[in-house]
Amino acid sequence: MELGEPPECCYNVYFITTYYDKGERLVYIGKTDSQKSRFVNGHLAALKLHNPKYNMFNKRIYFGTIIFLSKDKKYIPWNL
């Protein structure tokens, strides 16, 4: 059974990785402001990846949502 859309009280996160033929490496984990759909400090992280030492890497960004569930599959606010 699917739970449907996540509740407003979920915790939105994003992951920035660099990768090339030998693998992928996580370089930053951040959160978004769910009220404004903005990266919190993510712009700074993205700017740092423009440093020439990262030119040989491709970059990816993944978005995710952390939701806490009770044993009976009910949403639990993360900010309790």
WOKA-V843057 format. One record per pair of residues at least 12 apart in sequence whose ideal C-beta (glycine too) atoms are under 10 Angstrom apart, sorted by the first residue. I is the first residue (numbers start at 1). J is the second residue. Records with the same first field share a line. If there is no record, write none. Layout:
# WOKA-V843057
I = J + J
This chain:
# WOKA-V843057
1 = 73
3 = 67 + 69 + 73 + 74 + 75
5 = 65
6 = 34 + 65 + 66 + 67 + 75
7 = 65 + 67 + 75 + 76 + 77 + 78
8 = 34 + 35 + 75 + 77
9 = 34 + 67 + 68 + 75 + 76 + 77 + 78 + 79 + 80
10 = 34 + 64 + 65 + 66 + 67 + 68 + 75 + 77 + 78
11 = 31 + 32 + 34 + 64 + 65 + 66 + 67 + 68 + 77 + 78 + 79
12 = 30 + 31 + 32 + 33 + 34 + 37 + 39 + 40 + 63 + 64 + 65 + 66
13 = 29 + 30 + 31 + 32 + 62 + 63 + 64 + 65 + 66
14 = 28 + 29 + 30 + 31 + 32 + 39 + 40 + 42 + 45 + 61 + 62 + 63 + 64
15 = 27 + 28 + 29 + 30 + 60 + 61 + 62 + 63 + 64
16 = 28 + 29 + 30 + 39 + 42 + 45 + 46 + 48 + 49 + 59 + 60 + 61 + 62
17 = 57 + 58 + 59 + 60 + 61 + 62
18 = 49 + 54 + 56 + 57 + 58 + 59 + 60
19 = 57 + 58 + 59 + 60
20 = 56 + 57 + 58
21 = 58
24 = 57 + 58 + 60
25 = 57
26 = 60 + 62
27 = 45 + 48 + 49 + 54 + 57 + 59
28 = 41 + 42 + 44 + 45 + 46 + 48 + 49 + 61
29 = 45 + 62 + 64
30 = 42 + 43 + 44 + 45 + 46 + 61
31 = 66
32 = 63 + 65
34 = 65
39 = 61
42 = 61
45 = 61
46 = 59 + 61
49 = 61
66 = 78
68 = 80
